[in-house]
Amino acid sequence: MNESVRLATPNDLETLTEFADSAVTEQRENRGGYVWSVRETRNQPYLASFESALHDPDQAVWIGMIDDTPVGYAASKVELLRSGETLGRISDIWVDPEARSVGVGESLIAAVVSWCTERNCIGIDSMALPGNRATKNFFETFGFKARLLIVHKPLHES
């Protein structure tokens, strides 16, 4: 079993759409997941959003593979800060639960870090929902640390 990562192409749009839908569905019911799913996630329709990302030089999308089978993806963008510096941001990262813990996620993060380093980013941000210890631990493995906590008060039961 060989894991690898490659840049996504327009031929991957349907797969990316399915992966994004699975990623949001998996997290939506978790603490903080509903607002995250309607605020922080990729814009729908996913196909158009990915198509736009593939043509934007300030964004990149990767496909995580096991042998010749796509099993996950990551997307990153570069944001210009008020200081004139750039910050990398992981907007999406997901690996099929059946393919986790074999190195695909690690390879996706390595691709993001390399891409952001090439663009002279001062750092890379991503998100983990509160209570999602596995995601938090995953990011911490690569030196990510919390730099901001967002607090929220629901006004209606969801």
Backbone hydrogen bonds, N-H to C=O, Kabsch-Sander energy under -0.5 kcal/mol:
donor,donor_aa,acceptor,acceptor_aa,energy
3,E,1,M,-0.5
4,S,65,M,-2.0
6,R,63,I,-2.0
8,A,61,V,-3.3
12,D,9,T,-2.4
13,L,10,P,-1.4
16,L,12,D,-3.0
17,T,13,L,-2.2
18,E,14,E,-2.1
19,F,15,T,-2.6
20,A,16,L,-2.8
21,D,17,T,-2.1
22,S,18,E,-2.2
23,A,19,F,-2.6
24,V,20,A,-2.3
25,T,21,D,-2.5
26,E,22,S,-2.4
27,Q,23,A,-1.2
28,R,24,V,-2.2
29,E,25,T,-0.5
30,N,27,Q,-1.8
33,G,30,N,-2.8
34,Y,30,N,-0.5
36,W,32,G,-1.9
37,S,33,G,-2.6
38,V,34,Y,-1.1
38,V,35,V,-0.7
39,R,35,V,-1.0
39,R,36,W,-0.7
40,E,36,W,-1.1
41,T,36,W,-1.5
49,S,45,P,-2.1
50,F,46,Y,-3.0
51,E,47,L,-2.4
52,S,48,A,-2.3
53,A,49,S,-2.1
54,L,50,F,-2.5
55,H,51,E,-0.7
55,H,52,S,-1.0
56,D,53,A,-1.3
59,Q,56,D,-1.9
60,A,76,S,-2.4
62,W,74,A,-2.9
63,I,6,R,-3.2
64,G,72,G,-2.6
65,M,4,S,-3.5
66,I,69,T,-2.3
67,D,2,N,-4.1
69,T,66,I,-2.6
71,V,64,G,-3.2
72,G,64,G,-1.2
73,Y,94,W,-2.6
74,A,62,W,-1.7
75,A,92,D,-2.5
76,S,60,A,-2.6
77,K,89,R,-2.1
78,V,58,D,-2.3
79,E,87,L,-2.9
81,L,85,E,-3.4
84,G,81,L,-2.2
86,T,120,N,-0.5
87,L,79,E,-2.6
88,G,123,G,-2.9
89,R,77,K,-2.5
90,I,125,D,-3.3
91,S,75,A,-1.5
91,S,89,R,-0.9
92,D,75,A,-1.5
94,W,73,Y,-2.4
96,D,71,V,-3.4
99,A,96,D,-2.5
100,R,97,P,-1.0
102,V,99,A,-0.6
107,S,103,G,-2.0
108,L,104,V,-2.3
109,I,105,G,-2.6
110,A,106,E,-2.3
111,A,107,S,-1.9
112,V,108,L,-2.1
113,V,109,I,-3.0
114,S,110,A,-2.3
115,W,111,A,-2.4
116,C,112,V,-2.9
117,T,113,V,-2.4
118,E,114,S,-2.3
119,R,115,W,-0.9
120,N,117,T,-1.9
121,C,116,C,-2.3
122,I,86,T,-3.1
125,D,88,G,-2.6
132,N,129,L,-2.1
133,R,131,G,-1.7
136,K,132,N,-2.1
137,N,133,R,-3.1
138,F,134,A,-2.3
139,F,135,T,-2.4
140,E,136,K,-2.4
141,T,137,N,-1.8
142,F,138,F,-0.6
142,F,139,F,-1.4
143,G,140,E,-1.9
144,F,139,F,-1.9
151,V,149,L,-0.5
